[in-house]
């Protein structure tokens, strides 16, 4: 039912800002009480939670990335976005958007993921 699709550039230069958009269909990003997360997986690494935006627009970020992360949304387009500034090659990863089940750390729907490479 719910589908998520990531989009954005696959290559970003170091020190620039990584910007991705998640387009949601089959469900509204304003529906109580779901949160909408960005998650990434670097080569050979596990999943790393970046942050989320809640149904009301509240945002929460991984403390290790908070200073560089901004998540926002456009409810008219049923989209939410990720901006990660000052990127380095260590930010190279597959980036996913996902829906979070209320009061849990479980993600019931995921996008297919999009590869982002940070390189000069």
N, C-alpha and C positions, 0 to 999 in steps of 0.2 A: 504493500500500500504506500508507505512512505518511501520516497526516493530522494537521495542527496547526490549532487554532482558538483565536484570541485572544478574550478577554472582559474586560469591565470598563467603568467609566463613560466616557462620551465627553466629558464636561466636568469640568474640575478648576479650582478657584479658585487664583489665585496664592498662593504660599507653602505650599500644601498638598502632600500626597503623592499622586503618581500611582501607582495600583496596578492591575496587569493580571495575568491568569492565562492561561497557555497549556495547553490540554488536548490531549494526544497520544494518538492511537489508531493501531493497526497496528504498533506498535513500542514497546519499553520505553525509558524515559529512563535506565535503568541498564545498558543494553547497551553493552559495550565496542566501540569506544573513542570513541563519538560524544559531541560536545558540543552543547549546546542554547543558542542565542543569542537575544538580543533586539537588534533592529535597527530604526532609525527613518528616516523620510524627511520632512523639513520641506518646506513648499511651495516649489517652485523650487530645491530643493537635492538633492544626491545622497544616497545611502544612508550612514547613520552607524551604525557598530557600537557598541552600548552595553555589552555584556558577555555572558558565557556561564557556564553551569554544566555541569561535566563529568559523565560517567557515575558517578563516585565521589562527586560532591557538591562538588568543588573549584570555586571561582569565580574569574573574572578579569574585570576591568573596563577600559573605555576610560579612560585616565588623566585625560582632561578631564572625566569624569563620575563618577569613582570615589568622590569624597567624598559624592556624593548618591545613589549606586546600591546597591541590595541585591537580589540574585537568590537565590531559595530554591526548594525543591521539596517536593512531597508524593508520595513514591513509591507510596503506597497508592492514590492517585488518578491516578497517571501525569501529574502536572501540575507545571509550574514557573511561578514568579511573578516579576514585576518590581515593585520599589518605587523610585520616583524622587522624592526629597524636595525641598522648597523650590522648586517649579516656578515658572517664569516664562512669559510668552507665547512666548519663544523655544523652549520645549519643545513647542509645538504641532506635531504631526506625525502621520503614519500610523505606527503601531507594529506591527512584525511579530515573530513568533517563527519560528525556523528551526532545522533540524538541520544541524550542521557535519560535513562529511566528515573522518574522522580525518587528522591531520597536514596539513591544508590550510585555506585560507580560503574554501573553496567550500561553499555551502549547497545541499544537494540537495533538501530539502523545505522549503516555506514555508507559513505560514498565509496567509489572505487579507488580513490586515492590519485594523487597527481605528483609526479616526480618534479622536484625543484633542486636544481644544481646551482651552487654558489661558486663561481669561478670567474677569474679574469681572462 
